[in-house]
Amino acid sequence: MRKKPAVRSSKNKWKSVITSILSIPLFILKLVGDLFLNLVFILFKLFSKTYNFIITFSSKVLVKISKINKRLKKNKKVISDTKTISIYERKHLNIRYIFRKEFKKIKKYFQNQFFFLNYFKSEQFITWLKIVIIKVKFFILGAFVVGLIFSIYEIDRFMQALPLPNYLNSRDIPATTKIFDRNGKFLYEIYADENRVPVKLTEVPLIVRQATIAIEDRDFYKHTGFSLRAIARALVNNYYYDDTRQGGSTITQQLIRSALLTPDRTITRKLKEIFLSIWAEQIYSKDEILEMYLNQVPYGGTAWGIEAASQTYFSKSIRDVNLAQAALLAGLPAAPSIYSPFGTHPELSKKRQEEVLDKMAENSFITPGEVKSAKEVKLNYVTPHSAIAAPHFVMYVKDLLEQRLGPRLVKEGGLRVMTTLDLDIQETAQKIVSQNISGLRRLNVNNGAVLITRPQNGEILAMVGSENYFDLANQGNVNVTLSIRPPGSAIKIVTYAAALKDGFTAATLLDDSPVVYRIAGQTSYIPVNYDGKFHGTVPLRTAFASSFNVPAVKILEKIGIKNMLDQARLMGITSWNDGESYGLSITLGGAGVTMLDMSRVYGTIANMGVRNELNPILKITDFRGNTLPSPVENKEINAASPGVAFIISSILSDNRARTPAFGEHSLLEIKGKTVAVKTGTSDNKRDNWTIGFTPDFLVTVWVGNNDNSPMDPRLSSGITGAAPIWNNIMTALLSDKPDKPFTPTSDVVGMNCYNRTEYFLIGTEPKRGCPRYSTISPSPSPSPKI
């Protein structure tokens, strides 16, 4: 407890010492200031007396001269006769005599008025003068100490304002993110303001390094950060040759200026540049500095770094450039906007390239023969453009990356994103959509979208968000696969999955007859079939495959809307809110969904009841090769039993079961292949869907209009609209693939029923066989009894 005061006393002691030290210069300045004021006072008194004397003396002399002039005028006649003038008179009339006389008086006056001048010869004055000299010395010493302290402060402030050279390679320099398809084909690159692709120095050809050194800094491997020789050479060149301007900055200085400083042309910035260049040379090797330079300086436009420049101008990696191309690239950093081949004076780029080649020869990097050959090589530049393949998919991936990793890392992190997309499949699907929509415009169908996935893992193989992404006038950039649209009867797959789970079977007989549902406070709900007819008693298989509406509504009424909603969310519907009230029409598409939702739902059935999240990304790495986590976390969920999934797949792939509605030879059938498929059409034919799958592929197709306007009534589901697009794509996908029939699972049992083998979940099969029923021809919809 007694040690604390001692600590405080010690601190106070040090504070006192520091205060005393800092007070010495101030004391010296005060002492010298007092001396200076005294000296000024003395000089003022001396000058005052001298001034008064000069005025008085001048007045007396003028008066005397005036009197002499009067006397001369009065005695003019006498003076002319020199013989009659006495010697005395001539003596007193002489001007020199008068002044000599007056100066004798002046001398006496000075002796009387300035008697104190003798003081300057006295010992007392000499002693005082020595004291003054000592004070002046202390003044100079004080001024030096104050100047030193001020200089130290300014130097410290200068150093504090300097960025550390360590920041050159420790900072995250903006690097371009590139997106590829699953086979490594380039799709798109993302960057903020700087398109940059870092490369290692060992990956940069020797001719590129030599060209850069030859034109920018021939003494690069000799100087220690800045070169007086280069500065002198630039000054001489700029003085004698006005048409060509040279800079005296070394490669190190240019790197420092580009990476750490502003481009301001000030002496302070130049001093910082030189100081940091010397500092950087002590930290990094020459090769490290050259590598950072080649990766960080601008090469024109959005191209930063030698690799991005090579891709921008020649559409090739820097590893593959020839001598002529290397010389052009090396000449760009000095003035990218001037020397760019895409600039206002492209001829200057050729002139600069030839200058680089000449410099390379001067430095013995290449021979005169190589210079001549390189100058004759024609440089073919790629047309500047922002290439993008699969644009809707790319923008979808970009949004996912930004949500998970943040916009800055996506735009500046130099990521390499390997996606699940197959560009060949994507381009095929895009072509099919464009061709079919062109032919459907007569039916007021102006847009279409396709989503192709792999059911086993949810990988997205193709995403066509619209007929033409670049048709901005018709909102072609809108990605319909992400838009909420009514699914029509395509959503019945959820209703029947819930029904099978609840005890219904594929052989359950359903009543397709008129029905009215009265809802308190609302208009009565009267469901009707797509064809406007009723079909009597039909097995569930037929009702589902032929997409009869009335049986689906009656099933939903029996199992309950809540069971369907639970099943839908379990299978992947994310668009339906818990708090929203839904009616029986939901089974006919009364609630909107996205194509992503429907792909998850149908993918669950195609994958034998296991739901996978849709995944557009295989792998993400940064430009250093470090793997980053995927923005999509796949969690397999058992959303339906394998038996339910198999029975639904069996029903939807049964061409005979769908014949009553679509005919025996519809576009829903792929010859020689087992494919499950379901259609859907919303009210007033505003949306038309076709969704089908095999164990390996799931194709979801939508057609309609972005402005939600209805299509022509002549459009027929399964014949026109989405079905032809689906058929063309599925045929292309399966053309070289063997048929893969759906295999019965261990939790189902088959038995003969209605002249075919029907499958039942174990425990639901009829013990006495399937009941008989009589088929009737479809009848027109009678007026229901209210």
VOGU-3710 file (C-alpha; in Angstrom, 3 decimals, decimal comma):
1> mrkkpavrss> 0,000/0,000/0,000  2,961/2,370/0,605  4,574/1,838/-2,804  1,961/3,748/-4,818  2,968/7,270/-3,596  6,585/6,446/-4,479  5,548/5,611/-8,021  3,617/8,844/-8,314  6,583/10,790/-6,917  8,909/9,195/-9,452
11> knkwksvits> 6,538/10,109/-12,267  6,319/13,709/-11,028  10,120/13,881/-10,858  10,470/12,822/-14,473  7,773/15,283/-15,493  9,716/18,059/-13,734  12,961/17,110/-15,480  11,300/16,992/-18,899  9,591/20,329/-18,238  12,915/21,910/-17,262
21> ilsiplfilk> 14,646/20,635/-20,369  11,891/21,939/-22,601  11,916/25,298/-20,750  15,621/26,032/-21,445  15,087/27,139/-25,081  12,197/29,335/-23,973  14,349/30,959/-21,269  17,144/31,603/-23,759  14,667/33,123/-26,201  13,369/35,461/-23,452
31> lvgdlflnlv> 16,884/36,557/-22,518  17,824/37,265/-26,093  14,538/39,061/-26,641  15,244/41,443/-23,780  18,713/42,124/-25,163  17,316/42,829/-28,591  14,794/45,329/-27,199  17,523/47,191/-25,270  19,703/47,379/-28,356  16,845/48,715/-30,432
41> filfklfskt> 16,160/51,401/-27,802  19,795/52,584/-27,793  19,984/52,735/-31,553  16,730/54,657/-31,662  18,114/57,326/-29,276  21,347/57,581/-31,295  19,550/57,984/-34,594  17,197/60,537/-33,043  20,029/62,799/-31,895  21,826/62,471/-35,228
51> ynfiitfssk> 18,681/63,396/-37,098  18,140/66,510/-34,957  21,735/67,632/-35,455  21,633/67,207/-39,244  18,452/69,271/-39,458  19,929/72,035/-37,273  23,259/72,100/-39,102  21,619/72,161/-42,527  19,460/75,087/-41,475  22,495/77,090/-40,281
61> vlvkiskink> 24,475/76,411/-43,430  21,594/77,480/-45,622  21,188/80,700/-43,670  24,931/81,453/-43,943  24,968/80,796/-47,693  21,978/83,113/-48,102  23,849/85,934/-46,307  26,926/85,394/-48,488  24,823/85,603/-51,640  23,401/88,915/-50,520
71> rlkknkkvis> 26,851/90,285/-49,782  28,096/89,116/-53,209  25,261/90,848/-54,997  25,829/94,087/-53,027  29,538/94,205/-53,756  29,456/92,911/-57,324  31,057/96,055/-58,701  33,751/96,054/-56,098  34,562/92,423/-56,685  35,076/92,972/-60,402
81> dtktisiyer> 37,883/95,341/-59,689  40,318/93,053/-57,961  42,861/95,759/-57,506  40,703/97,769/-55,100  39,732/94,721/-52,962  41,792/94,044/-49,961  43,238/90,658/-49,225  41,077/90,374/-46,105  37,868/90,963/-48,052  38,745/88,449/-50,750
91> khlniryifr> 39,547/85,928/-48,042  36,182/86,344/-46,329  34,235/86,324/-49,616  35,716/82,882/-50,612  33,161/79,996/-50,320  35,781/77,459/-49,266  36,826/79,704/-46,484  33,258/80,048/-45,335  32,719/76,253/-45,240  36,068/75,660/-43,557
101> kefkkikkyf> 35,022/78,089/-40,902  31,633/76,469/-40,547  33,086/72,962/-40,284  35,289/74,101/-37,437  32,094/75,098/-35,730  30,603/71,712/-36,629  33,553/69,914/-35,051  33,124/71,903/-31,875  29,396/71,160/-31,979  30,017/67,444/-32,298
111> qnqffflnyf> 32,488/67,541/-29,451  29,881/69,275/-27,352  26,811/67,288/-28,540  28,364/63,769/-28,942  30,768/63,708/-26,100  29,329/60,263/-25,255  31,087/58,799/-28,349  34,190/58,542/-26,254  32,196/56,025/-24,223  32,626/53,463/-26,987
121> kseqfitwlk> 36,369/53,463/-26,287  35,982/52,932/-22,592  36,499/49,623/-20,756  32,942/49,773/-19,459  31,561/49,657/-23,035  33,932/46,842/-24,027  32,756/44,783/-21,044  29,120/45,442/-21,971  29,848/44,450/-25,594  31,315/41,115/-24,484
131> iviikvkffi> 28,145/40,446/-22,505  26,067/41,255/-25,581  28,129/38,838/-27,692  27,560/36,086/-25,132  23,825/36,791/-25,204  23,814/36,674/-29,001  25,538/33,295/-28,859  22,874/32,044/-26,497  20,226/33,458/-28,836  21,706/31,537/-31,769
141> lgafvvglif> 21,939/28,391/-29,634  18,313/28,783/-28,518  17,176/29,338/-32,065  19,073/26,206/-33,122  17,494/24,122/-30,350  14,014/25,405/-31,182  14,638/24,768/-34,882  15,859/21,275/-34,082  12,760/20,490/-32,017  10,525/21,911/-34,742
151> siyeidrfmq> 12,378/19,885/-37,385  12,019/16,688/-35,352  8,292/17,385/-35,006  7,893/18,014/-38,732  9,903/14,901/-39,608  7,771/12,843/-37,233  4,598/14,240/-38,786  5,984/13,489/-42,253  6,789/9,914/-41,219  3,378/9,436/-39,635
161> alplpnylns> 1,747/10,424/-42,914  3,773/7,893/-44,893  2,206/4,517/-45,731  4,358/1,528/-44,858  6,103/-0,200/-47,779  5,111/-3,512/-46,166  1,617/-2,682/-47,398  2,745/-3,355/-50,971  2,373/-7,109/-50,696  0,386/-7,487/-47,491
171> rdipattkif> -2,571/-5,429/-48,707  -5,409/-7,066/-50,597  -4,981/-5,506/-54,021  -8,175/-5,509/-56,079  -8,209/-8,600/-58,277  -10,770/-9,742/-60,825  -13,153/-12,576/-59,961  -13,686/-15,063/-62,775  -16,613/-17,443/-63,197  -16,302/-20,688/-65,163
181> drngkflyei> -18,603/-23,549/-66,105  -18,080/-27,069/-64,780  -15,633/-27,827/-67,621  -13,499/-24,723/-67,097  -15,090/-22,638/-69,856  -15,052/-18,922/-69,139  -18,414/-17,324/-68,349  -17,815/-13,898/-66,862  -15,443/-11,733/-64,850  -16,409/-9,408/-62,017
191> yadenrvpvk> -14,420/-6,378/-60,897  -15,037/-2,952/-59,411  -12,895/-0,392/-61,228  -9,762/-2,439/-61,781  -9,694/-5,599/-63,866  -6,695/-7,388/-62,369  -5,433/-10,978/-62,591  -2,276/-11,420/-60,468  0,497/-13,645/-61,841  3,829/-14,770/-60,442
201> ltevplivrq> 7,027/-13,375/-61,946  8,087/-16,863/-63,000  4,940/-17,027/-65,164  5,853/-13,824/-67,002  8,031/-14,484/-70,096  11,585/-13,125/-70,052  10,905/-10,900/-73,080  8,108/-9,139/-71,194  10,356/-8,466/-68,196  13,200/-7,280/-70,416
211> atiaiedrdf> 10,892/-5,013/-72,412  9,583/-3,433/-69,218  13,065/-2,826/-67,801  14,403/-1,492/-71,116  11,722/1,180/-71,513  11,007/2,044/-67,886  14,201/1,600/-65,879  17,383/0,331/-67,536  19,292/0,585/-64,223  16,635/-1,294/-62,263
221> ykhtgfslra> 19,016/-3,941/-60,936  21,698/-1,327/-60,075  20,045/1,530/-58,148  18,701/1,511/-54,597  15,241/2,913/-55,254  15,839/6,084/-57,237  18,361/7,009/-59,907  20,058/10,418/-60,210  21,347/9,285/-63,574  17,814/8,644/-64,821
231> iaralvnnyy> 16,611/12,001/-63,524  19,501/13,822/-65,239  18,904/11,916/-68,475  15,198/12,826/-68,388  15,967/16,510/-67,744  18,378/16,679/-70,686  15,961/14,872/-72,995  13,013/17,032/-72,007  15,084/20,216/-72,461  16,314/19,404/-75,963
241> yddtrqggst> 13,347/17,424/-77,287  9,958/19,018/-76,657  8,047/16,388/-78,624  9,077/13,480/-76,387  8,800/13,627/-72,615  10,710/11,282/-70,350  10,260/10,629/-66,666  13,062/10,020/-64,237  11,088/7,691/-61,983  12,373/4,173/-61,434
251> itqqlirsal> 10,185/1,075/-61,505  10,198/1,138/-57,703  9,032/4,763/-57,663  6,268/4,019/-60,150  5,095/1,104/-58,014  5,081/3,271/-54,890  3,201/6,059/-56,678  0,619/3,689/-58,142  0,036/1,570/-55,048  0,572/3,865/-52,059
261> ltpdrtitrk> 0,463/7,533/-53,086  -1,731/9,973/-54,945  -0,822/11,154/-58,456  -0,463/14,796/-57,304  2,518/16,598/-58,853  3,948/18,193/-55,694  7,389/18,346/-54,119  6,048/16,721/-50,946  4,653/13,765/-52,880  7,928/13,377/-54,785
271> lkeiflsiwa> 9,932/13,372/-51,539  7,594/10,733/-50,126  7,981/8,702/-53,308  11,792/8,771/-53,158  11,906/8,030/-49,434  9,468/5,109/-49,707  11,286/3,734/-52,755  14,577/3,567/-50,845  12,755/2,008/-47,895  10,999/-0,564/-50,103
281> eqiyskdeil> 14,314/-1,591/-51,676  15,551/-2,526/-48,203  12,527/-4,764/-47,615  11,940/-6,478/-50,959  14,185/-8,075/-53,522  14,326/-6,675/-57,053  12,323/-9,599/-58,418  9,619/-9,094/-55,799  9,376/-5,411/-56,705  9,196/-6,220/-60,419
291> emylnqvpyg> 6,458/-8,806/-59,789  4,410/-6,328/-57,768  4,915/-3,697/-60,478  3,704/-6,000/-63,239  0,619/-6,888/-61,193  -0,345/-3,483/-59,805  0,243/-0,697/-62,331  -2,452/0,414/-64,838  -2,254/-0,660/-68,487  -5,217/1,306/-69,803
301> gtawgieaas> -8,966/1,317/-69,219  -9,952/-1,153/-66,521  -6,897/-3,364/-67,170  -4,586/-3,345/-64,162  -1,590/-5,638/-64,264  0,151/-7,328/-67,191  -2,106/-10,416/-67,282  -5,350/-8,422/-67,463  -3,758/-6,213/-70,132  -2,797/-9,224/-72,237
311> qtyfsksird> -6,321/-10,606/-71,980  -7,833/-7,192/-72,776  -5,806/-6,408/-75,872  -4,925/-9,849/-77,262  -7,373/-12,247/-75,565  -4,519/-14,472/-74,432  -2,517/-15,103/-71,298  0,713/-13,190/-70,806  2,466/-16,563/-70,974  1,600/-16,806/-74,672
321> vnlaqaalla> 2,521/-13,356/-76,035  5,221/-12,890/-78,688  7,958/-10,234/-78,813  5,842/-7,693/-80,711  2,958/-8,043/-78,262  5,287/-7,948/-75,245  6,819/-4,675/-76,462  3,407/-3,062/-76,876  2,278/-4,104/-73,398  5,520/-2,926/-71,782
331> glpaapsiys> 5,088/0,538/-73,282  1,594/1,156/-71,895  2,139/2,032/-68,170  3,980/5,299/-68,930  0,770/6,826/-70,350  -2,024/4,221/-70,756  -4,608/6,626/-72,106  -2,195/7,962/-74,755  -0,546/4,730/-75,878  -3,629/2,491/-75,718
341> pfgthpelsk> -4,501/0,961/-79,107  -8,133/1,630/-78,196  -7,436/5,335/-77,514  -8,071/8,390/-79,647  -4,658/8,076/-81,328  -4,042/4,362/-81,885  -1,058/5,151/-84,138  0,845/6,236/-81,020  0,667/2,691/-79,660  2,642/1,412/-82,655
351> krqeevldkm> 5,190/4,214/-82,299  5,591/3,402/-78,622  5,985/-0,298/-79,376  8,810/0,434/-81,817  10,466/2,651/-79,204  10,377/-0,241/-76,726  11,934/-2,592/-79,281  14,735/-0,083/-79,974  15,420/0,257/-76,247  15,587/-3,524/-75,909
361> aensfitpge> 18,202/-3,608/-78,645  20,196/-0,778/-76,991  20,307/-2,836/-73,801  21,361/-5,979/-75,735  18,199/-7,865/-74,834  17,437/-8,598/-78,491  19,276/-8,331/-81,803  18,637/-5,730/-84,555  17,246/-8,537/-86,671  14,684/-9,399/-84,023
371> vksakevkln> 13,755/-5,731/-83,774  13,115/-5,545/-87,501  11,041/-8,744/-87,510  8,974/-7,654/-84,502  8,215/-4,273/-86,067  6,829/-6,013/-89,129  4,458/-8,237/-87,131  0,834/-7,130/-87,473  -0,832/-6,671/-84,108  -4,392/-8,033/-84,054
381> yvtphsaiaa> -6,415/-6,631/-81,172  -9,613/-8,107/-79,828  -12,714/-5,935/-79,912  -13,251/-4,404/-76,476  -16,372/-5,847/-74,899  -17,685/-7,241/-71,653  -18,073/-10,923/-72,501  -20,746/-12,828/-70,638  -22,116/-16,294/-71,220  -25,248/-17,628/-69,508
391> phfvmyvkdl> -26,000/-14,111/-68,206  -29,025/-14,957/-66,030  -27,105/-17,763/-64,354  -23,979/-15,641/-63,894  -25,936/-12,837/-62,219  -27,693/-15,397/-60,028  -24,311/-16,771/-58,926  -22,936/-13,261/-58,386  -25,829/-12,404/-56,072  -25,324/-15,596/-54,076
401> leqrlgprlv> -21,596/-14,874/-53,720  -22,205/-11,316/-52,558  -24,811/-12,447/-50,012  -22,417/-14,982/-48,490  -18,963/-13,442/-49,025  -19,760/-9,750/-49,329  -19,649/-7,476/-52,411  -16,078/-6,292/-51,814  -14,550/-9,771/-51,776  -16,521/-10,741/-54,878
411> kegglrvmtt> -15,443/-7,634/-56,822  -11,865/-7,357/-55,561  -10,936/-10,779/-54,171  -9,715/-12,418/-57,376  -11,959/-15,442/-56,840  -12,060/-18,416/-59,202  -15,612/-19,750/-59,183  -16,154/-23,167/-60,749  -19,899/-23,499/-61,286  -22,160/-26,479/-61,948
421> ldldiqetaq> -23,298/-25,047/-65,287  -22,625/-27,003/-68,461  -22,165/-24,306/-71,091  -22,920/-26,694/-73,964  -26,277/-27,625/-72,411  -26,924/-23,967/-71,603  -26,342/-22,820/-75,175  -28,508/-25,644/-76,547  -31,361/-24,731/-74,207  -31,033/-21,021/-75,010
431> kivsqnisgl> -31,166/-21,722/-78,738  -34,251/-23,956/-78,377  -36,066/-21,328/-76,295  -35,301/-18,534/-78,777  -36,410/-20,590/-81,762  -39,670/-21,729/-80,160  -40,618/-18,324/-78,758  -40,129/-16,875/-82,230  -42,750/-19,280/-83,530  -45,126/-18,699/-80,605
441> rrlnvnngav> -45,435/-14,930/-80,948  -48,538/-15,498/-83,070  -50,134/-16,873/-79,881  -48,991/-13,839/-77,894  -46,215/-15,800/-76,234  -43,216/-13,476/-75,915  -41,006/-15,101/-73,335  -39,774/-18,423/-72,064  -37,474/-19,775/-69,373  -35,735/-23,082/-68,657
451> litrpqngei> -34,064/-24,577/-65,614  -32,131/-27,857/-65,961  -30,861/-29,582/-62,831  -29,381/-32,884/-61,729  -31,766/-34,550/-59,237  -29,133/-36,578/-57,373  -27,318/-33,515/-56,015  -29,286/-30,418/-57,045  -26,624/-29,112/-59,412  -27,885/-26,514/-61,884
461> lamvgsenyf> -26,785/-27,493/-65,403  -28,524/-24,660/-67,269  -30,528/-21,555/-66,429  -32,241/-19,653/-69,242  -33,968/-16,748/-67,520  -35,597/-15,317/-70,631  -35,728/-15,555/-74,408  -33,045/-12,833/-74,761  -31,163/-11,358/-71,813  -30,053/-8,322/-73,831
471> dlanqgnvnv> -33,575/-7,369/-74,964  -33,965/-4,681/-72,311  -37,005/-3,163/-74,024  -38,937/-6,350/-73,177  -37,305/-6,856/-69,766  -35,108/-9,619/-71,095  -32,694/-9,161/-68,198  -35,399/-10,292/-65,750  -34,640/-13,825/-64,578  -38,005/-15,595/-64,698
481> tlsirppgsa> -36,583/-18,659/-62,932  -36,507/-16,466/-59,818  -39,890/-14,827/-60,377  -43,031/-15,936/-58,540  -45,583/-17,278/-61,029  -48,772/-19,400/-60,667  -47,795/-23,048/-61,361  -51,193/-24,278/-62,508  -51,698/-28,051/-62,287  -47,946/-28,637/-62,017
491> ikivtyaaal> -48,336/-28,193/-58,244  -50,630/-31,265/-58,030  -47,531/-33,387/-57,500  -47,454/-32,091/-53,919  -51,144/-32,862/-53,379  -50,772/-36,435/-54,607  -47,542/-36,968/-52,608  -49,417/-35,934/-49,471  -52,406/-38,115/-50,473  -50,250/-41,235/-51,001
501> kdgftaatll> -48,614/-40,559/-47,654  -52,094/-40,248/-46,114  -53,268/-43,662/-47,359  -54,435/-43,045/-50,919  -53,099/-45,394/-53,600  -52,586/-45,175/-57,339  -55,622/-47,452/-57,691  -57,914/-45,406/-55,453  -61,070/-44,569/-57,363  -61,881/-40,878/-57,523
511> ddspvvyria> -65,129/-39,198/-58,473  -64,710/-36,664/-61,263  -68,105/-35,018/-61,036  -69,392/-31,518/-60,346  -68,955/-30,156/-56,828  -69,560/-26,855/-55,042  -67,654/-25,662/-51,981  -69,472/-23,055/-49,964  -67,219/-20,703/-48,007  -68,733/-18,316/-45,474
521> gqtsyipvny> -68,421/-14,727/-46,584  -67,045/-15,671/-49,989  -68,267/-16,737/-53,391  -68,807/-20,489/-53,690  -65,841/-22,323/-55,186  -66,712/-24,542/-58,188  -63,721/-26,327/-59,701  -63,774/-27,369/-63,355  -61,482/-29,457/-65,542  -59,128/-28,082/-68,174
531> dgkfhgtvpl> -61,165/-29,620/-70,985  -64,464/-28,391/-69,485  -65,790/-31,961/-69,060  -66,260/-34,534/-66,272  -64,959/-38,100/-66,495  -66,889/-39,981/-63,821  -65,086/-42,555/-61,714  -61,365/-42,725/-62,490  -58,359/-44,285/-60,731  -56,000/-41,881/-59,049
541> rtafassfnv> -53,318/-42,830/-61,609  -55,457/-41,636/-64,499  -56,732/-38,534/-62,690  -53,187/-37,464/-61,837  -51,522/-38,328/-65,175  -54,336/-36,688/-67,160  -54,319/-33,700/-64,784  -58,039/-33,722/-63,977  -58,763/-30,791/-61,673  -61,897/-31,863/-59,816
551> pavkilekig> -60,430/-35,104/-58,338  -57,372/-33,158/-57,140  -59,563/-30,615/-55,313  -61,634/-33,404/-53,730  -58,448/-35,162/-52,534  -57,155/-31,924/-51,006  -60,464/-31,408/-49,251  -60,108/-34,865/-47,695  -56,436/-34,706/-46,607  -56,583/-31,066/-45,520
561> iknmldqarl> -54,841/-27,958/-46,805  -52,409/-27,971/-43,875  -51,076/-31,403/-44,828  -50,479/-30,211/-48,372  -48,723/-27,038/-47,170  -46,488/-29,055/-44,851  -45,643/-31,470/-47,648  -44,936/-28,595/-50,046  -42,493/-26,909/-47,708  -40,858/-30,246/-46,969
571> mgitswndge> -40,328/-30,819/-50,699  -38,827/-27,368/-51,282  -41,525/-24,693/-51,714  -40,144/-21,499/-50,130  -42,593/-18,965/-51,573  -45,582/-19,786/-49,375  -45,831/-17,828/-46,147  -47,037/-19,404/-42,924  -49,389/-16,564/-42,064  -51,193/-16,498/-45,406
581> syglsitlgg> -54,593/-18,109/-45,798  -54,897/-20,565/-48,681  -57,978/-22,215/-50,109  -58,641/-25,416/-52,055  -57,614/-23,692/-55,292  -54,013/-23,970/-54,157  -53,885/-27,460/-55,620  -54,666/-25,982/-59,040  -51,955/-23,319/-58,796  -53,709/-20,690/-56,715
591> agvtmldmsr> -50,474/-19,719/-54,923  -47,362/-18,480/-56,737  -44,027/-20,312/-56,790  -40,665/-19,910/-58,507  -39,084/-22,257/-61,009  -36,447/-22,946/-58,348  -39,238/-24,111/-56,013  -40,696/-26,434/-58,635  -37,274/-27,845/-59,475  -36,726/-28,726/-55,828
601> vygtianmgv> -40,164/-30,350/-55,588  -39,835/-32,469/-58,720  -36,159/-33,126/-57,932  -37,262/-34,669/-54,640  -39,452/-37,194/-56,490  -36,764/-37,854/-59,110  -34,273/-38,527/-56,283  -36,523/-41,093/-54,600  -37,884/-38,743/-51,933  -34,596/-37,086/-50,908
611> rnelnpilki> -34,570/-33,321/-51,331  -31,361/-31,506/-52,234  -30,823/-27,759/-52,271  -30,236/-26,397/-55,742  -26,534/-25,737/-56,064  -24,904/-23,583/-58,744  -21,312/-23,788/-57,457  -18,774/-26,620/-57,385  -15,748/-24,824/-55,923  -14,487/-21,355/-54,965
621> tdfrgntlps> -10,822/-20,435/-54,582  -9,002/-17,125/-54,283  -6,178/-16,223/-56,678  -3,675/-17,791/-54,267  -5,456/-21,145/-54,509  -7,100/-21,124/-51,070  -10,518/-22,816/-51,018  -13,471/-20,777/-49,752  -16,770/-22,157/-48,409  -19,632/-22,520/-50,874
631> pvenkeinaa> -22,547/-20,110/-50,401  -24,972/-23,034/-50,675  -24,988/-25,621/-47,886  -26,644/-28,787/-49,088  -28,594/-30,702/-46,495  -30,334/-33,822/-47,701  -33,885/-34,018/-46,376  -36,136/-37,055/-46,599  -39,203/-35,213/-47,843  -41,091/-38,272/-49,102
641> spgvafiiss> -40,694/-41,999/-48,797  -38,929/-43,809/-51,660  -42,166/-45,682/-52,348  -44,195/-42,470/-52,760  -41,505/-41,050/-55,070  -41,471/-44,218/-57,183  -45,282/-44,410/-57,495  -45,492/-40,737/-58,581  -42,654/-41,277/-61,081  -44,468/-44,336/-62,396
651> ilsdnrartp> -47,732/-42,395/-62,825  -46,136/-39,388/-64,537  -44,164/-41,593/-66,941  -47,268/-43,626/-67,880  -48,205/-42,505/-71,392  -51,366/-44,663/-71,347  -52,588/-43,011/-68,163  -52,240/-39,521/-69,688  -53,783/-40,446/-73,028  -57,363/-39,408/-72,027
661> afgehsllei> -56,192/-35,806/-71,737  -53,199/-35,505/-74,076  -53,658/-38,249/-76,628  -51,533/-41,281/-77,332  -48,775/-39,466/-79,204  -48,231/-36,161/-77,419  -45,072/-34,103/-77,030  -44,911/-35,343/-73,449  -43,576/-38,663/-74,702  -39,872/-39,113/-75,531
671> kgktvavktg> -39,600/-42,094/-77,875  -37,568/-44,924/-76,419  -37,033/-43,210/-73,067  -38,759/-43,435/-69,712  -39,503/-39,874/-68,648  -41,944/-38,589/-66,006  -43,627/-35,322/-66,962  -46,375/-32,974/-65,760  -47,921/-29,857/-67,262  -49,584/-26,811/-65,734
681> tsdnkrdnwt> -51,548/-23,809/-66,971  -52,666/-20,864/-64,855  -55,995/-19,013/-65,141  -56,577/-17,203/-68,440  -53,495/-18,929/-69,802  -51,072/-16,409/-68,356  -48,546/-19,139/-67,536  -47,827/-22,481/-69,144  -45,480/-25,042/-67,575  -43,999/-28,416/-68,468
691> igftpdflvt> -41,781/-30,193/-65,952  -40,252/-33,613/-66,554  -37,437/-35,764/-65,251  -35,364/-38,901/-65,416  -33,041/-40,114/-62,646  -30,280/-37,958/-64,226  -32,003/-34,834/-65,569  -34,822/-32,530/-64,500  -36,106/-29,954/-67,022  -38,476/-27,183/-65,924
701> vwvgnndnsp> -39,943/-25,004/-68,703  -42,185/-21,930/-68,485  -43,660/-19,727/-71,200  -45,733/-16,574/-70,885  -45,314/-12,807/-70,814  -43,350/-10,673/-68,394  -46,200/-8,168/-68,208  -48,551/-10,985/-67,134  -50,781/-10,527/-70,160  -52,765/-13,673/-71,176
711> mdprlssgit> -51,637/-15,847/-74,064  -53,892/-16,770/-76,956  -56,754/-19,148/-75,951  -55,686/-21,428/-78,798  -52,553/-22,365/-76,824  -53,006/-25,974/-75,745  -51,117/-27,467/-72,825  -49,021/-30,431/-73,861  -49,254/-29,505/-77,543  -48,098/-25,901/-77,846
721> gaapiwnnim> -46,394/-23,562/-75,405  -43,911/-25,081/-72,968  -44,260/-28,725/-74,089  -42,394/-28,419/-77,428  -39,483/-26,623/-75,705  -39,366/-29,291/-72,998  -39,510/-32,078/-75,584  -36,664/-30,598/-77,664  -34,406/-30,096/-74,657  -35,108/-33,494/-73,081
731> tallsdkpdk> -34,585/-35,213/-76,429  -31,220/-33,469/-76,821  -30,160/-34,425/-73,292  -31,097/-38,094/-73,671  -30,043/-38,608/-77,294  -26,825/-40,414/-76,410  -27,946/-41,787/-73,037  -29,362/-45,283/-72,362  -32,920/-45,546/-71,087  -33,221/-45,592/-67,288
741> pftptsdvvg> -36,654/-46,883/-66,189  -37,734/-46,057/-62,640  -36,975/-49,033/-60,425  -39,511/-50,173/-57,776  -38,238/-49,548/-54,256  -38,230/-51,978/-51,367  -41,231/-50,353/-49,670  -43,649/-50,983/-52,549  -45,404/-54,030/-53,808  -46,837/-54,643/-57,267
751> mncynrteyf> -50,023/-56,436/-58,160  -52,307/-56,748/-61,167  -54,930/-54,060/-61,153  -57,073/-52,638/-63,971  -55,219/-54,626/-66,602  -51,789/-53,436/-65,580  -49,291/-53,853/-62,786  -50,053/-51,328/-60,114  -47,736/-50,421/-57,264  -48,734/-49,857/-53,650
761> ligtepkrgc> -46,925/-48,851/-50,512  -46,617/-51,967/-48,429  -49,655/-52,161/-46,216  -51,926/-50,162/-48,519  -52,460/-52,795/-51,194  -56,102/-54,017/-51,435  -56,483/-57,396/-49,746  -59,237/-58,556/-52,075  -57,859/-57,014/-55,245  -58,783/-53,808/-56,962
771> prystispsp> -62,512/-53,023/-57,153  -64,137/-52,922/-60,524  -65,452/-49,726/-62,063  -67,084/-48,807/-65,305  -65,476/-46,227/-67,568  -67,711/-43,599/-69,119  -67,159/-41,164/-71,890  -66,361/-37,604/-70,761  -69,561/-35,649/-70,334  -70,083/-31,910/-70,612
781> spspki> -70,036/-30,133/-67,283  -73,582/-30,188/-65,923  -74,809/-27,363/-63,788  -73,918/-28,300/-60,257  -76,668/-28,496/-57,686  -76,341/-25,556/-55,352
//
